[in-house]
Amino acid sequence: MKKKDWVFLLLVLIAASTALTGGVQVVAPAFILRLLSAEVTTTSQHFFAIVGMFMVLFGGATLHALLSVKHHPIVILWSSFQKFGAAGAVALGVQHGVFSSLAIIVAVVDLLSGLLAFWYWLRIRRENS
């Protein structure tokens, strides 16, 4: 039986918001790029929309795994890796001047989300053994 505590509920919120914001990136990449003070070109919009598609896929898979009756630790593990990768990519984008310093908030939120998902993975892995 899944324990639906604050960690579980926060991860559900993170997964849903990842899928939702990824969907916005797919549909309106220029809008998000402008929010991050990034250059808006046809190329940047195209690749930012691709990143959004993967956010939809990872957020959706994580949400599906969390709301499923049984645990799916492998999905949670890979979700944490996605968040760590996103944090690093955004931080590098800030360092290289691609995004404004405001985007460091996104990197920190992704890093914390990755840590929370990894912690949850450790917990459910122990429960399944």
N, C-alpha and C positions, 0 to 999 in steps of 0.2 A: 504494500500500500504506500502510495506517495505521500510524503509529509508536505503539506501545502503551507509552509511557513513563509516568513518575510523574504527569504532568499529565493524560494520558488516563485513567489508573486512578483518580486523585482525582476527576475529573469524573464518571466512572461511579459512584463511591461517592456523590457529591453528588446526582446525578440520581436514583439509587435511593432515597436517604434523603429527598429531596424528595417523591417519589411516596408513599413509605411514611408519612411524617409527615403528608402531606396526607390520606392515607386515614384515619389516626387522627382527624384533625380533622373529616372527614366523618362518621365513625361516632360519635365521642365528643367533640364540641366543648366541652362543659362541663368535661371533664377537663383539656383543654389550657388553657382559659380560667382555670381555678383555678390551674394551675401558673404562669401569668403574672400571677396576682393581679388578674385582670380581673373586672368585673361579669358575673355569669352570669344572663342573662335569656333568654326565648324569642327575642327579637329578636337579641341578641348571638350566641346559639348558631346561629341560622339563617344569619346573615351569615358567621360564622366557618366554618361548614360549606361555604358557597359558596366562600370563599377556599381551603379545603382541596381542593375539587373542582378548582380551577384549578392548585393545586400538583400534584395527581395528573396532570393533563393535561400540564403543562409538564415535570414530572419524567419522565413516561413518554415524551413526545416526544423529550426530550433523550437519554434512555437508548437509545431505539430508534435515533436518529440516530448515537449513538456506537458502538453495537454492529453497525450496518449495515456492509456491505462497503465502501461508498464514503462519502466525506465529504458531509455535509449542512450547509454553513456557515451557511445562513440560519437553520436551527433553533438552532444554537449561538449566533448573534448575538441572536436573540430570547430565548433562554434567559438570556443575560447581562442583557438589559433587564429581564426578569422579576425577576431577583435584585436588581438595582439598585432597582427599584420596591418590592420587598418590604423591603429594607433601609431605605429612606426611610419607608415606611409604619409599620414597627415603631418606628423612632426617633421619629417624630412621636407615635405612641401612647404611648411612654414620656414624651416631653416634655409631653403633654397629660394625663398621669396615668391613661391608659386601662390601661396595663400597668405592672407593677413595673419597677424598674431592672434586674432580672435579665434582662428581655427585650432589653436592649441587647446582650447576648451574641448573641442571635438576629440582631439587626441587623448586627452586625460580621461574623458568619459569612456572612450573605447578601451583604454588601458584598464580602468577600474571594472568595466563590464567583462573584460577578458579574465581578470583575476577572480571575479565573482563566479563566472561560469566554470573556471578551472577548479575552484574550491568546491562548487556544487558537484562537478564531475568526480572529484576525489571522494566526496561523501556518498554519492550514489553507487560508486564502484565498490566501496566497502560494504554497502548494504546488499549488493548483489552477490558478494563472495561468500 
